[in-house]
Every structure is written in structure tokens, then in C-alpha cells.
Amino acid sequence: MSGTAEKKTVTLNCRVTINGFEPDGEDETYWIVDDSQAELVENKLPVTSPLAKALLGAEVGNQVPFHPPGGHVDLTIVDVAPV
């Protein structure tokens, strides 16, 4: 089996690109990091954050339900890469 067949799964210390937050359909990229490395202005999410918890374990192409304050969105995992 070649490396291209590997599943790309959201884990700690990865970069994840998602779609579904922005009304214009633009993708957003976040880094899932240890709490001590979190920096929200740089899109570095602590692994214990609600968004990171929702994304963990998801694979490219999955839709992930997320409940931010005041609503519900279905986020699509566009890409996952190790950091």
C-alpha cells in the first residue's frame, strides 16, 4: 500500500484545514497543539478547546458537527498534515 492511501486523521500536533465556518465558503486552517503552545491569534488551538475536541479523530472528507455559542455548524475536513 502506498503512502497516498494513508488516512489523514486529525490528531494532536497537526494542521487541519476546515470549511463551514465562513459564510463565503472560505477554508480556515488551524493547528491542534498542547495547551501550553496555544495561541489563538495564530490559529493554534489548545487540544482541550471545544473545537479541537470536535475535530480530533476526524479524517479528510468527514463532516463534523460543532456547536459554537448560538448555533450549530457542520464542518468539513479539507486537509490534515503533521506539524
N, C-alpha and C positions, 0 to 999 in steps of 0.2 A: 504494500500500500504506500502510495507516495505521500509526501508532506502536504500536498494540496488537499488531501482528503481529510486532514485533521479537522476536528470540530474546534471552532473558535468560541470559547466559553468565557464569560465574564468572571474574573477572579480578582483577588487582592493583587495589587501591583500590575494592573493592566490599564490600557487606554481603551475607552469604549465610545463609539460614536452612535448616537441615537437620533431618532426622528419622532416627532409627535408633540413636542412642547410648543414649538413656534408656529403661529398661525400661518406664516408664509411658507411653511414646509421645509424650512432650512434645517440641516443637520446640526447637532451640537456634539461636541467632544468633551469628555470628562476623563479624569484619571481616578481610579479607585485606589486609595492609599491608606496606610496606617493612620490612626487618629493623630499621631504626633507630627505627621507630614502634611496634614490637611491645610489647604489654602484656597478658600472659596473664590477669591477674586481671580485665581489662576485655574479655576475649574478642577481643583484637586479635592475630591470628595472623601471625607473620612469613611472608612468601611462600615462604621456604625450608623451612618446617616440613613434616613428613611429611603432616599433614592438609591443609594448604594445597595442597601438590603434588598430592595425590589429587583435590582439588576443582577445581583450575584447568582451565578449558575445558569443564566440565560445564554443562549447561543445566537450567532448571527442568523438573522431572519425571523427570530422569535418575536412575538408581540408580548409585551409585559404590561400588565395593568398597574397603574400607580395612582395613588390618591393624595395629591398635594392639597394643601389647605383650600377649601372652597370648590373642590371638583374631583373629576376623575379623567385620566387620560390613558390611552393605550399607546405605549412607546414601542417603537420598532428598533431592534438591534441591527444597526447598519454594518458595523465593523468592530472587531476586537483585536487588540495587539498587545503583546507584553511590553512592559516599560523597561 
